Structure formats: structure tokens, C-alpha cells
Amino acid sequence: MTKPQIVLDTNVLVTAMRSRRGTAFKLLSRVGSNDFDIHLSVPLVMEYEEVLLRQLEQTVLITYVISEVSKNLEYMPSHLPNYWHNLEI
């Protein structure tokens, strides 16, 4: 039986980067397992780089904003619920 031949769409990488719970992350975790062959091209790798760097920049900005907001939570009235304690970054 021949191994499946795949090309990973950029959206799969972005989705895997955003959450470790989904199928995209599980698929990406199997890279290098010899379960399938991945096919790449120079333009595709350049697209991966461009999109993932953009996502990383957004993630860093969001992390900073959440950090700044959480610093100010101590000034919120105590009767308001704290929704930040379950936030996953």
C-alpha cells in the first residue's frame, strides 16, 4: 500500500497554530511520522512564511493587550465576574 501524498494548505497551519484541540493540529503533529509524504513548492513555503509571520505578529499583539487589560482587572468592581481566568493563549 502506498503512502498518501498530501499538500498542507496554509489554513491548516494557521488553524493548528490557533488551537491544539482540532484536527489540523493532530495532522500537523504527525508530520515526520512516515504516515504520509508532504509535497512542497517554493511559492507554497513562501506563503507559509508570510501568513504564519502575520499570525505571529497578531498573536503577540493580542497577548500584550490581554496582559494590559488583566493588569487593570484589580480596578474592576468585585461583583463583576472575571472571565479572564479560563482564557487560553
PDB file of N, CA, C and O in Angstrom:
ATOM      1  N   MET A   1       0.851  -1.188   0.000  1.00  0.00           N
ATOM      2  CA  MET A   1       0.000   0.000   0.000  1.00  0.00           C
ATOM      3  C   MET A   1       0.894   1.247   0.000  1.00  0.00           C
ATOM      4  O   MET A   1       1.828   1.354   0.794  1.00  0.00           O
ATOM      5  N   THR A   2       0.595   2.169  -0.886  1.00  0.00           N
ATOM      6  CA  THR A   2       1.406   3.379  -0.968  1.00  0.00           C
ATOM      7  C   THR A   2       0.941   4.405   0.054  1.00  0.00           C
ATOM      8  O   THR A   2      -0.228   4.459   0.439  1.00  0.00           O
ATOM      9  N   LYS A   3       1.897   5.212   0.474  1.00  0.00           N
ATOM     10  CA  LYS A   3       1.578   6.269   1.445  1.00  0.00           C
ATOM     11  C   LYS A   3       0.768   7.372   0.778  1.00  0.00           C
ATOM     12  O   LYS A   3       0.970   7.672  -0.399  1.00  0.00           O
ATOM     13  N   PRO A   4      -0.153   7.979   1.536  1.00  0.00           N
ATOM     14  CA  PRO A   4      -0.879   9.135   0.988  1.00  0.00           C
ATOM     15  C   PRO A   4       0.091  10.268   0.674  1.00  0.00           C
ATOM     16  O   PRO A   4       1.069  10.486   1.390  1.00  0.00           O
ATOM     17  N   GLN A   5      -0.195  10.976  -0.400  1.00  0.00           N
ATOM     18  CA  GLN A   5       0.588  12.128  -0.827  1.00  0.00           C
ATOM     19  C   GLN A   5      -0.244  13.371  -0.511  1.00  0.00           C
ATOM     20  O   GLN A   5      -1.369  13.495  -0.994  1.00  0.00           O
ATOM     21  N   ILE A   6       0.286  14.283   0.285  1.00  0.00           N
ATOM     22  CA  ILE A   6      -0.522  15.437   0.684  1.00  0.00           C
ATOM     23  C   ILE A   6       0.214  16.752   0.472  1.00  0.00           C
ATOM     24  O   ILE A   6       1.443  16.808   0.419  1.00  0.00           O
ATOM     25  N   VAL A   7      -0.578  17.796   0.353  1.00  0.00           N
ATOM     26  CA  VAL A   7      -0.113  19.178   0.375  1.00  0.00           C
ATOM     27  C   VAL A   7      -0.909  19.852   1.476  1.00  0.00           C
ATOM     28  O   VAL A   7      -2.140  19.834   1.458  1.00  0.00           O
ATOM     29  N   LEU A   8      -0.215  20.444   2.429  1.00  0.00           N
ATOM     30  CA  LEU A   8      -0.893  21.121   3.539  1.00  0.00           C
ATOM     31  C   LEU A   8      -1.251  22.546   3.129  1.00  0.00           C
ATOM     32  O   LEU A   8      -0.377  23.360   2.833  1.00  0.00           O
ATOM     33  N   ASP A   9      -2.533  22.826   3.118  1.00  0.00           N
ATOM     34  CA  ASP A   9      -2.988  24.183   2.842  1.00  0.00           C
ATOM     35  C   ASP A   9      -2.554  25.099   3.978  1.00  0.00           C
ATOM     36  O   ASP A   9      -2.460  24.673   5.129  1.00  0.00           O
ATOM     37  N   THR A  10      -2.298  26.329   3.656  1.00  0.00           N
ATOM     38  CA  THR A  10      -1.878  27.304   4.660  1.00  0.00           C
ATOM     39  C   THR A  10      -2.889  27.420   5.797  1.00  0.00           C
ATOM     40  O   THR A  10      -2.510  27.627   6.950  1.00  0.00           O
ATOM     41  N   ASN A  11      -4.162  27.288   5.477  1.00  0.00           N
ATOM     42  CA  ASN A  11      -5.193  27.370   6.522  1.00  0.00           C
ATOM     43  C   ASN A  11      -5.051  26.272   7.568  1.00  0.00           C
ATOM     44  O   ASN A  11      -5.403  26.475   8.730  1.00  0.00           O
ATOM     45  N   VAL A  12      -4.541  25.118   7.170  1.00  0.00           N
ATOM     46  CA  VAL A  12      -4.309  24.034   8.129  1.00  0.00           C
ATOM     47  C   VAL A  12      -3.243  24.462   9.133  1.00  0.00           C
ATOM     48  O   VAL A  12      -3.386  24.218  10.331  1.00  0.00           O
ATOM     49  N   LEU A  13      -2.177  25.096   8.652  1.00  0.00           N
ATOM     50  CA  LEU A  13      -1.113  25.557   9.552  1.00  0.00           C
ATOM     51  C   LEU A  13      -1.623  26.643  10.497  1.00  0.00           C
ATOM     52  O   LEU A  13      -1.321  26.628  11.691  1.00  0.00           O
ATOM     53  N   VAL A  14      -2.390  27.577   9.959  1.00  0.00           N
ATOM     54  CA  VAL A  14      -2.938  28.659  10.783  1.00  0.00           C
ATOM     55  C   VAL A  14      -3.867  28.099  11.847  1.00  0.00           C
ATOM     56  O   VAL A  14      -3.791  28.495  13.010  1.00  0.00           O
ATOM     57  N   THR A  15      -4.738  27.188  11.460  1.00  0.00           N
ATOM     58  CA  THR A  15      -5.678  26.592  12.403  1.00  0.00           C
ATOM     59  C   THR A  15      -4.941  25.807  13.474  1.00  0.00           C
ATOM     60  O   THR A  15      -5.305  25.876  14.648  1.00  0.00           O
ATOM     61  N   ALA A  16      -3.920  25.066  13.094  1.00  0.00           N
ATOM     62  CA  ALA A  16      -3.133  24.302  14.070  1.00  0.00           C
ATOM     63  C   ALA A  16      -2.411  25.234  15.042  1.00  0.00           C
ATOM     64  O   ALA A  16      -2.242  24.911  16.218  1.00  0.00           O
ATOM     65  N   MET A  17      -1.992  26.381  14.544  1.00  0.00           N
ATOM     66  CA  MET A  17      -1.311  27.356  15.397  1.00  0.00           C
ATOM     67  C   MET A  17      -2.272  27.965  16.414  1.00  0.00           C
ATOM     68  O   MET A  17      -1.859  28.323  17.518  1.00  0.00           O
ATOM     69  N   ARG A  18      -3.533  28.084  16.058  1.00  0.00           N
ATOM     70  CA  ARG A  18      -4.521  28.713  16.936  1.00  0.00           C
ATOM     71  C   ARG A  18      -5.040  27.781  18.020  1.00  0.00           C
ATOM     72  O   ARG A  18      -5.415  28.243  19.098  1.00  0.00           O
ATOM     73  N   SER A  19      -5.070  26.479  17.756  1.00  0.00           N
ATOM     74  CA  SER A  19      -5.640  25.554  18.732  1.00  0.00           C
ATOM     75  C   SER A  19      -4.975  24.189  18.641  1.00  0.00           C
ATOM     76  O   SER A  19      -4.712  23.684  17.550  1.00  0.00           O
ATOM     77  N   ARG A  20      -4.710  23.606  19.790  1.00  0.00           N
ATOM     78  CA  ARG A  20      -4.133  22.265  19.850  1.00  0.00           C
ATOM     79  C   ARG A  20      -5.207  21.190  19.949  1.00  0.00           C
ATOM     80  O   ARG A  20      -4.888  20.007  20.060  1.00  0.00           O
ATOM     81  N   ARG A  21      -6.458  21.580  19.911  1.00  0.00           N
ATOM     82  CA  ARG A  21      -7.555  20.631  20.110  1.00  0.00           C
ATOM     83  C   ARG A  21      -8.133  20.065  18.825  1.00  0.00           C
ATOM     84  O   ARG A  21      -8.862  19.074  18.860  1.00  0.00           O
ATOM     85  N   GLY A  22      -7.824  20.669  17.708  1.00  0.00           N
ATOM     86  CA  GLY A  22      -8.502  20.290  16.473  1.00  0.00           C
ATOM     87  C   GLY A  22      -7.749  19.297  15.617  1.00  0.00           C
ATOM     88  O   GLY A  22      -6.638  18.870  15.932  1.00  0.00           O
ATOM     89  N   THR A  23      -8.390  18.952  14.537  1.00  0.00           N
ATOM     90  CA  THR A  23      -7.846  18.004  13.576  1.00  0.00           C
ATOM     91  C   THR A  23      -6.598  18.556  12.901  1.00  0.00           C
ATOM     92  O   THR A  23      -5.667  17.804  12.614  1.00  0.00           O
ATOM     93  N   ALA A  24      -6.570  19.854  12.647  1.00  0.00           N
ATOM     94  CA  ALA A  24      -5.401  20.458  11.981  1.00  0.00           C
ATOM     95  C   ALA A  24      -4.143  20.249  12.815  1.00  0.00           C
ATOM     96  O   ALA A  24      -3.092  19.906  12.275  1.00  0.00           O
ATOM     97  N   PHE A  25      -4.240  20.451  14.114  1.00  0.00           N
ATOM     98  CA  PHE A  25      -3.074  20.252  14.986  1.00  0.00           C
ATOM     99  C   PHE A  25      -2.675  18.778  15.023  1.00  0.00           C
ATOM    100  O   PHE A  25      -1.489  18.447  15.000  1.00  0.00           O
ATOM    101  N   LYS A  26      -3.672  17.898  15.079  1.00  0.00           N
ATOM    102  CA  LYS A  26      -3.376  16.460  15.095  1.00  0.00           C
ATOM    103  C   LYS A  26      -2.659  16.041  13.813  1.00  0.00           C
ATOM    104  O   LYS A  26      -1.713  15.254  13.853  1.00  0.00           O
ATOM    105  N   LEU A  27      -3.113  16.569  12.683  1.00  0.00           N
ATOM    106  CA  LEU A  27      -2.460  16.267  11.411  1.00  0.00           C
ATOM    107  C   LEU A  27      -1.034  16.797  11.402  1.00  0.00           C
ATOM    108  O   LEU A  27      -0.106  16.087  11.014  1.00  0.00           O
ATOM    109  N   LEU A  28      -0.860  18.028  11.823  1.00  0.00           N
ATOM    110  CA  LEU A  28       0.468  18.634  11.843  1.00  0.00           C
ATOM    111  C   LEU A  28       1.399  17.893  12.794  1.00  0.00           C
ATOM    112  O   LEU A  28       2.603  17.815  12.548  1.00  0.00           O
ATOM    113  N   SER A  29       0.859  17.354  13.867  1.00  0.00           N
ATOM    114  CA  SER A  29       1.658  16.583  14.824  1.00  0.00           C
ATOM    115  C   SER A  29       2.206  15.300  14.211  1.00  0.00           C
ATOM    116  O   SER A  29       3.195  14.750  14.696  1.00  0.00           O
ATOM    117  N   ARG A  30       1.576  14.831  13.166  1.00  0.00           N
ATOM    118  CA  ARG A  30       2.004  13.589  12.520  1.00  0.00           C
ATOM    119  C   ARG A  30       3.050  13.805  11.428  1.00  0.00           C
ATOM    120  O   ARG A  30       3.544  12.844  10.838  1.00  0.00           O
ATOM    121  N   VAL A  31       3.384  15.058  11.162  1.00  0.00           N
ATOM    122  CA  VAL A  31       4.432  15.339  10.175  1.00  0.00           C
ATOM    123  C   VAL A  31       5.731  14.715  10.683  1.00  0.00           C
ATOM    124  O   VAL A  31       6.111  14.899  11.839  1.00  0.00           O
ATOM    125  N   GLY A  32       6.384  13.998   9.828  1.00  0.00           N
ATOM    126  CA  GLY A  32       7.621  13.324  10.203  1.00  0.00           C
ATOM    127  C   GLY A  32       7.399  11.907  10.723  1.00  0.00           C
ATOM    128  O   GLY A  32       8.358  11.207  11.047  1.00  0.00           O
ATOM    129  N   SER A  33       6.144  11.483  10.805  1.00  0.00           N
ATOM    130  CA  SER A  33       5.833  10.152  11.332  1.00  0.00           C
ATOM    131  C   SER A  33       5.941   9.057  10.271  1.00  0.00           C
ATOM    132  O   SER A  33       5.794   7.877  10.587  1.00  0.00           O
ATOM    133  N   ASN A  34       6.191   9.429   9.041  1.00  0.00           N
ATOM    134  CA  ASN A  34       6.288   8.496   7.920  1.00  0.00           C
ATOM    135  C   ASN A  34       4.931   7.901   7.530  1.00  0.00           C
ATOM    136  O   ASN A  34       4.870   6.897   6.820  1.00  0.00           O
ATOM    137  N   ASP A  35       3.829   8.536   8.005  1.00  0.00           N
ATOM    138  CA  ASP A  35       2.480   8.089   7.646  1.00  0.00           C
ATOM    139  C   ASP A  35       2.057   8.592   6.270  1.00  0.00           C
ATOM    140  O   ASP A  35       1.177   8.009   5.637  1.00  0.00           O
ATOM    141  N   PHE A  36       2.684   9.679   5.804  1.00  0.00           N
ATOM    142  CA  PHE A  36       2.344  10.275   4.521  1.00  0.00           C
ATOM    143  C   PHE A  36       3.526  11.082   4.023  1.00  0.00           C
ATOM    144  O   PHE A  36       4.433  11.422   4.783  1.00  0.00           O
ATOM    145  N   ASP A  37       3.502  11.379   2.748  1.00  0.00           N
ATOM    146  CA  ASP A  37       4.523  12.238   2.142  1.00  0.00           C
ATOM    147  C   ASP A  37       3.928  13.616   1.916  1.00  0.00           C
ATOM    148  O   ASP A  37       2.814  13.749   1.408  1.00  0.00           O
ATOM    149  N   ILE A  38       4.680  14.639   2.297  1.00  0.00           N
ATOM    150  CA  ILE A  38       4.236  16.023   2.089  1.00  0.00           C
ATOM    151  C   ILE A  38       4.934  16.572   0.853  1.00  0.00           C
ATOM    152  O   ILE A  38       6.136  16.388   0.661  1.00  0.00           O
ATOM    153  N   HIS A  39       4.161  17.243   0.029  1.00  0.00           N
ATOM    154  CA  HIS A  39       4.712  17.876  -1.167  1.00  0.00           C
ATOM    155  C   HIS A  39       4.706  19.384  -0.975  1.00  0.00           C
ATOM    156  O   HIS A  39       3.703  19.971  -0.566  1.00  0.00           O
ATOM    157  N   LEU A  40       5.836  19.997  -1.275  1.00  0.00           N
ATOM    158  CA  LEU A  40       6.011  21.442  -1.109  1.00  0.00           C
ATOM    159  C   LEU A  40       6.523  22.050  -2.401  1.00  0.00           C
ATOM    160  O   LEU A  40       7.042  21.366  -3.282  1.00  0.00           O
ATOM    161  N   SER A  41       6.356  23.360  -2.478  1.00  0.00           N
ATOM    162  CA  SER A  41       6.965  24.124  -3.564  1.00  0.00           C
ATOM    163  C   SER A  41       7.519  25.400  -2.930  1.00  0.00           C
ATOM    164  O   SER A  41       7.136  25.774  -1.822  1.00  0.00           O
ATOM    165  N   VAL A  42       8.406  26.043  -3.633  1.00  0.00           N
ATOM    166  CA  VAL A  42       8.970  27.296  -3.118  1.00  0.00           C
ATOM    167  C   VAL A  42       7.868  28.334  -2.881  1.00  0.00           C
ATOM    168  O   VAL A  42       7.851  28.951  -1.816  1.00  0.00           O
ATOM    169  N   PRO A  43       6.947  28.552  -3.832  1.00  0.00           N
ATOM    170  CA  PRO A  43       5.882  29.533  -3.572  1.00  0.00           C
ATOM    171  C   PRO A  43       5.016  29.161  -2.352  1.00  0.00           C
ATOM    172  O   PRO A  43       4.590  30.040  -1.604  1.00  0.00           O
ATOM    173  N   LEU A  44       4.763  27.878  -2.160  1.00  0.00           N
ATOM    174  CA  LEU A  44       3.955  27.460  -1.021  1.00  0.00           C
ATOM    175  C   LEU A  44       4.676  27.732   0.298  1.00  0.00           C
ATOM    176  O   LEU A  44       4.066  28.222   1.249  1.00  0.00           O
ATOM    177  N   VAL A  45       5.955  27.422   0.360  1.00  0.00           N
ATOM    178  CA  VAL A  45       6.733  27.691   1.575  1.00  0.00           C
ATOM    179  C   VAL A  45       6.795  29.193   1.840  1.00  0.00           C
ATOM    180  O   VAL A  45       6.734  29.618   2.994  1.00  0.00           O
ATOM    181  N   MET A  46       6.914  29.990   0.798  1.00  0.00           N
ATOM    182  CA  MET A  46       6.921  31.449   0.969  1.00  0.00           C
ATOM    183  C   MET A  46       5.567  31.928   1.497  1.00  0.00           C
ATOM    184  O   MET A  46       5.511  32.840   2.321  1.00  0.00           O
ATOM    185  N   GLU A  47       4.487  31.322   1.031  1.00  0.00           N
ATOM    186  CA  GLU A  47       3.156  31.659   1.539  1.00  0.00           C
ATOM    187  C   GLU A  47       3.034  31.267   3.007  1.00  0.00           C
ATOM    188  O   GLU A  47       2.524  32.043   3.815  1.00  0.00           O
ATOM    189  N   TYR A  48       3.500  30.065   3.357  1.00  0.00           N
ATOM    190  CA  TYR A  48       3.502  29.645   4.763  1.00  0.00           C
ATOM    191  C   TYR A  48       4.190  30.704   5.627  1.00  0.00           C
ATOM    192  O   TYR A  48       3.658  31.143   6.648  1.00  0.00           O
ATOM    193  N   GLU A  49       5.387  31.102   5.187  1.00  0.00           N
ATOM    194  CA  GLU A  49       6.171  32.064   5.955  1.00  0.00           C
ATOM    195  C   GLU A  49       5.431  33.392   6.119  1.00  0.00           C
ATOM    196  O   GLU A  49       5.342  33.921   7.227  1.00  0.00           O
ATOM    197  N   GLU A  50       4.906  33.924   5.030  1.00  0.00           N
ATOM    198  CA  GLU A  50       4.213  35.213   5.077  1.00  0.00           C
ATOM    199  C   GLU A  50       3.005  35.171   6.012  1.00  0.00           C
ATOM    200  O   GLU A  50       2.836  36.045   6.863  1.00  0.00           O
ATOM    201  N   VAL A  51       2.173  34.155   5.845  1.00  0.00           N
ATOM    202  CA  VAL A  51       0.939  34.069   6.624  1.00  0.00           C
ATOM    203  C   VAL A  51       1.235  33.779   8.092  1.00  0.00           C
ATOM    204  O   VAL A  51       0.639  34.395   8.975  1.00  0.00           O
ATOM    205  N   LEU A  52       2.145  32.849   8.360  1.00  0.00           N
ATOM    206  CA  LEU A  52       2.435  32.498   9.750  1.00  0.00           C
ATOM    207  C   LEU A  52       3.126  33.637  10.504  1.00  0.00           C
ATOM    208  O   LEU A  52       2.887  33.824  11.697  1.00  0.00           O
ATOM    209  N   LEU A  53       3.968  34.387   9.824  1.00  0.00           N
ATOM    210  CA  LEU A  53       4.583  35.552  10.482  1.00  0.00           C
ATOM    211  C   LEU A  53       3.523  36.605  10.814  1.00  0.00           C
ATOM    212  O   LEU A  53       3.569  37.229  11.873  1.00  0.00           O
ATOM    213  N   ARG A  54       2.584  36.791   9.912  1.00  0.00           N
ATOM    214  CA  ARG A  54       1.487  37.734  10.160  1.00  0.00           C
ATOM    215  C   ARG A  54       0.656  37.258  11.359  1.00  0.00           C
ATOM    216  O   ARG A  54       0.286  38.057  12.219  1.00  0.00           O
ATOM    217  N   GLN A  55       0.370  35.968  11.408  1.00  0.00           N
ATOM    218  CA  GLN A  55      -0.390  35.407  12.536  1.00  0.00           C
ATOM    219  C   GLN A  55       0.380  35.566  13.844  1.00  0.00           C
ATOM    220  O   GLN A  55      -0.207  35.871  14.882  1.00  0.00           O
ATOM    221  N   LEU A  56       1.684  35.361  13.793  1.00  0.00           N
ATOM    222  CA  LEU A  56       2.513  35.507  14.988  1.00  0.00           C
ATOM    223  C   LEU A  56       2.481  36.942  15.500  1.00  0.00           C
ATOM    224  O   LEU A  56       2.369  37.174  16.704  1.00  0.00           O
ATOM    225  N   GLU A  57       2.579  37.896  14.594  1.00  0.00           N
ATOM    226  CA  GLU A  57       2.510  39.304  14.989  1.00  0.00           C
ATOM    227  C   GLU A  57       1.177  39.615  15.659  1.00  0.00           C
ATOM    228  O   GLU A  57       1.137  40.314  16.671  1.00  0.00           O
ATOM    229  N   GLN A  58       0.088  39.099  15.099  1.00  0.00           N
ATOM    230  CA  GLN A  58      -1.235  39.322  15.690  1.00  0.00           C
ATOM    231  C   GLN A  58      -1.337  38.671  17.060  1.00  0.00           C
ATOM    232  O   GLN A  58      -1.924  39.241  17.980  1.00  0.00           O
ATOM    233  N   THR A  59      -0.770  37.482  17.198  1.00  0.00           N
ATOM    234  CA  THR A  59      -0.812  36.771  18.475  1.00  0.00           C
ATOM    235  C   THR A  59      -0.047  37.533  19.547  1.00  0.00           C
ATOM    236  O   THR A  59      -0.503  37.639  20.686  1.00  0.00           O
ATOM    237  N   VAL A  60       1.111  38.060  19.184  1.00  0.00           N
ATOM    238  CA  VAL A  60       1.905  38.839  20.137  1.00  0.00           C
ATOM    239  C   VAL A  60       1.134  40.078  20.565  1.00  0.00           C
ATOM    240  O   VAL A  60       1.124  40.419  21.748  1.00  0.00           O
ATOM    241  N   LEU A  61       0.487  40.757  19.623  1.00  0.00           N
ATOM    242  CA  LEU A  61      -0.290  41.948  19.942  1.00  0.00           C
ATOM    243  C   LEU A  61      -1.459  41.595  20.855  1.00  0.00           C
ATOM    244  O   LEU A  61      -1.703  42.289  21.843  1.00  0.00           O
ATOM    245  N   ILE A  62      -2.180  40.530  20.538  1.00  0.00           N
ATOM    246  CA  ILE A  62      -3.321  40.118  21.361  1.00  0.00           C
ATOM    247  C   ILE A  62      -2.859  39.752  22.761  1.00  0.00           C
ATOM    248  O   ILE A  62      -3.514  40.116  23.738  1.00  0.00           O
ATOM    249  N   THR A  63      -1.751  39.042  22.879  1.00  0.00           N
ATOM    250  CA  THR A  63      -1.208  38.669  24.186  1.00  0.00           C
ATOM    251  C   THR A  63      -0.873  39.918  24.997  1.00  0.00           C
ATOM    252  O   THR A  63      -1.152  39.975  26.195  1.00  0.00           O
ATOM    253  N   TYR A  64      -0.279  40.916  24.351  1.00  0.00           N
ATOM    254  CA  TYR A  64       0.054  42.159  25.035  1.00  0.00           C
ATOM    255  C   TYR A  64      -1.210  42.865  25.525  1.00  0.00           C
ATOM    256  O   TYR A  64      -1.267  43.315  26.669  1.00  0.00           O
ATOM    257  N   VAL A  65      -2.219  42.963  24.664  1.00  0.00           N
ATOM    258  CA  VAL A  65      -3.461  43.635  25.041  1.00  0.00           C
ATOM    259  C   VAL A  65      -4.124  42.915  26.212  1.00  0.00           C
ATOM    260  O   VAL A  65      -4.574  43.558  27.160  1.00  0.00           O
ATOM    261  N   ILE A  66      -4.186  41.589  26.153  1.00  0.00           N
ATOM    262  CA  ILE A  66      -4.787  40.819  27.252  1.00  0.00           C
ATOM    263  C   ILE A  66      -4.003  41.035  28.537  1.00  0.00           C
ATOM    264  O   ILE A  66      -4.590  41.171  29.610  1.00  0.00           O
ATOM    265  N   SER A  67      -2.702  41.068  28.433  1.00  0.00           N
ATOM    266  CA  SER A  67      -1.858  41.309  29.611  1.00  0.00           C
ATOM    267  C   SER A  67      -2.156  42.673  30.224  1.00  0.00           C
ATOM    268  O   SER A  67      -2.289  42.797  31.442  1.00  0.00           O
ATOM    269  N   GLU A  68      -2.259  43.690  29.381  1.00  0.00           N
ATOM    270  CA  GLU A  68      -2.538  45.039  29.873  1.00  0.00           C
ATOM    271  C   GLU A  68      -3.933  45.128  30.486  1.00  0.00           C
ATOM    272  O   GLU A  68      -4.120  45.768  31.522  1.00  0.00           O
ATOM    273  N   VAL A  69      -4.904  44.491  29.851  1.00  0.00           N
ATOM    274  CA  VAL A  69      -6.262  44.514  30.375  1.00  0.00           C
ATOM    275  C   VAL A  69      -6.311  43.789  31.722  1.00  0.00           C
ATOM    276  O   VAL A  69      -6.943  44.265  32.665  1.00  0.00           O
ATOM    277  N   SER A  70      -5.647  42.646  31.807  1.00  0.00           N
ATOM    278  CA  SER A  70      -5.690  41.873  33.053  1.00  0.00           C
ATOM    279  C   SER A  70      -5.014  42.620  34.200  1.00  0.00           C
ATOM    280  O   SER A  70      -5.383  42.431  35.359  1.00  0.00           O
ATOM    281  N   LYS A  71      -4.039  43.457  33.896  1.00  0.00           N
ATOM    282  CA  LYS A  71      -3.416  44.270  34.949  1.00  0.00           C
ATOM    283  C   LYS A  71      -4.434  45.222  35.571  1.00  0.00           C
ATOM    284  O   LYS A  71      -4.357  45.549  36.756  1.00  0.00           O
ATOM    285  N   ASN A  72      -5.385  45.658  34.752  1.00  0.00           N
ATOM    286  CA  ASN A  72      -6.378  46.616  35.221  1.00  0.00           C
ATOM    287  C   ASN A  72      -7.620  45.958  35.827  1.00  0.00           C
ATOM    288  O   ASN A  72      -8.532  46.652  36.276  1.00  0.00           O
ATOM    289  N   LEU A  73      -7.658  44.639  35.840  1.00  0.00           N
ATOM    290  CA  LEU A  73      -8.823  43.952  36.393  1.00  0.00           C
ATOM    291  C   LEU A  73      -8.978  44.213  37.886  1.00  0.00           C
ATOM    292  O   LEU A  73     -10.090  44.153  38.411  1.00  0.00           O
ATOM    293  N   GLU A  74      -7.883  44.500  38.570  1.00  0.00           N
ATOM    294  CA  GLU A  74      -7.979  44.758  40.005  1.00  0.00           C
ATOM    295  C   GLU A  74      -8.796  46.014  40.295  1.00  0.00           C
ATOM    296  O   GLU A  74      -9.272  46.205  41.415  1.00  0.00           O
ATOM    297  N   TYR A  75      -8.957  46.857  39.300  1.00  0.00           N
ATOM    298  CA  TYR A  75      -9.730  48.079  39.485  1.00  0.00           C
ATOM    299  C   TYR A  75     -11.210  47.891  39.174  1.00  0.00           C
ATOM    300  O   TYR A  75     -12.013  48.808  39.352  1.00  0.00           O
ATOM    301  N   MET A  76     -11.566  46.687  38.705  1.00  0.00           N
ATOM    302  CA  MET A  76     -12.967  46.423  38.389  1.00  0.00           C
ATOM    303  C   MET A  76     -13.732  46.135  39.684  1.00  0.00           C
ATOM    304  O   MET A  76     -13.173  45.571  40.625  1.00  0.00           O
ATOM    305  N   PRO A  77     -14.996  46.519  39.729  1.00  0.00           N
ATOM    306  CA  PRO A  77     -15.804  46.208  40.908  1.00  0.00           C
ATOM    307  C   PRO A  77     -15.836  44.698  41.161  1.00  0.00           C
ATOM    308  O   PRO A  77     -15.916  43.917  40.213  1.00  0.00           O
ATOM    309  N   SER A  78     -15.775  44.292  42.388  1.00  0.00           N
ATOM    310  CA  SER A  78     -15.662  42.873  42.735  1.00  0.00           C
ATOM    311  C   SER A  78     -16.913  42.074  42.386  1.00  0.00           C
ATOM    312  O   SER A  78     -16.843  40.850  42.277  1.00  0.00           O
ATOM    313  N   HIS A  79     -18.060  42.738  42.206  1.00  0.00           N
ATOM    314  CA  HIS A  79     -19.268  41.989  41.895  1.00  0.00           C
ATOM    315  C   HIS A  79     -19.346  41.557  40.423  1.00  0.00           C
ATOM    316  O   HIS A  79     -20.238  40.790  40.062  1.00  0.00           O
ATOM    317  N   LEU A  80     -18.430  42.033  39.568  1.00  0.00           N
ATOM    318  CA  LEU A  80     -18.414  41.633  38.162  1.00  0.00           C
ATOM    319  C   LEU A  80     -17.631  40.331  38.018  1.00  0.00           C
ATOM    320  O   LEU A  80     -16.586  40.166  38.648  1.00  0.00           O
ATOM    321  N   PRO A  81     -18.125  39.405  37.195  1.00  0.00           N
ATOM    322  CA  PRO A  81     -17.411  38.127  37.039  1.00  0.00           C
ATOM    323  C   PRO A  81     -16.086  38.315  36.310  1.00  0.00           C
ATOM    324  O   PRO A  81     -15.953  39.191  35.455  1.00  0.00           O
ATOM    325  N   ASN A  82     -15.129  37.497  36.652  1.00  0.00           N
ATOM    326  CA  ASN A  82     -13.827  37.529  35.996  1.00  0.00           C
ATOM    327  C   ASN A  82     -13.793  36.443  34.918  1.00  0.00           C
ATOM    328  O   ASN A  82     -13.669  35.258  35.227  1.00  0.00           O
ATOM    329  N   TYR A  83     -13.903  36.853  33.661  1.00  0.00           N
ATOM    330  CA  TYR A  83     -13.922  35.907  32.552  1.00  0.00           C
ATOM    331  C   TYR A  83     -12.517  35.557  32.072  1.00  0.00           C
ATOM    332  O   TYR A  83     -12.372  34.688  31.212  1.00  0.00           O
ATOM    333  N   TRP A  84     -11.506  36.188  32.584  1.00  0.00           N
ATOM    334  CA  TRP A  84     -10.154  36.014  32.074  1.00  0.00           C
ATOM    335  C   TRP A  84      -9.460  34.770  32.619  1.00  0.00           C
ATOM    336  O   TRP A  84      -8.493  34.297  32.022  1.00  0.00           O
ATOM    337  N   HIS A  85      -9.934  34.236  33.735  1.00  0.00           N
ATOM    338  CA  HIS A  85      -9.178  33.133  34.343  1.00  0.00           C
ATOM    339  C   HIS A  85      -9.161  31.870  33.496  1.00  0.00           C
ATOM    340  O   HIS A  85      -8.261  31.049  33.674  1.00  0.00           O
ATOM    341  N   ASN A  86     -10.104  31.671  32.588  1.00  0.00           N
ATOM    342  CA  ASN A  86     -10.120  30.482  31.728  1.00  0.00           C
ATOM    343  C   ASN A  86      -9.564  30.746  30.338  1.00  0.00           C
ATOM    344  O   ASN A  86      -9.624  29.870  29.475  1.00  0.00           O
ATOM    345  N   LEU A  87      -9.037  31.913  30.112  1.00  0.00           N
ATOM    346  CA  LEU A  87      -8.563  32.284  28.784  1.00  0.00           C
ATOM    347  C   LEU A  87      -7.299  31.528  28.432  1.00  0.00           C
ATOM    348  O   LEU A  87      -6.342  31.520  29.206  1.00  0.00           O
ATOM    349  N   GLU A  88      -7.286  30.887  27.261  1.00  0.00           N
ATOM    350  CA  GLU A  88      -6.118  30.195  26.774  1.00  0.00           C
ATOM    351  C   GLU A  88      -5.444  31.014  25.701  1.00  0.00           C
ATOM    352  O   GLU A  88      -6.101  31.485  24.772  1.00  0.00           O
ATOM    353  N   ILE A  89      -4.158  31.189  25.815  1.00  0.00           N
ATOM    354  CA  ILE A  89      -3.404  31.947  24.816  1.00  0.00           C
ATOM    355  C   ILE A  89      -2.451  31.008  24.125  1.00  0.00           C
ATOM    356  O   ILE A  89      -1.707  31.426  23.238  1.00  0.00           O
TER     357      ILE A  89
END
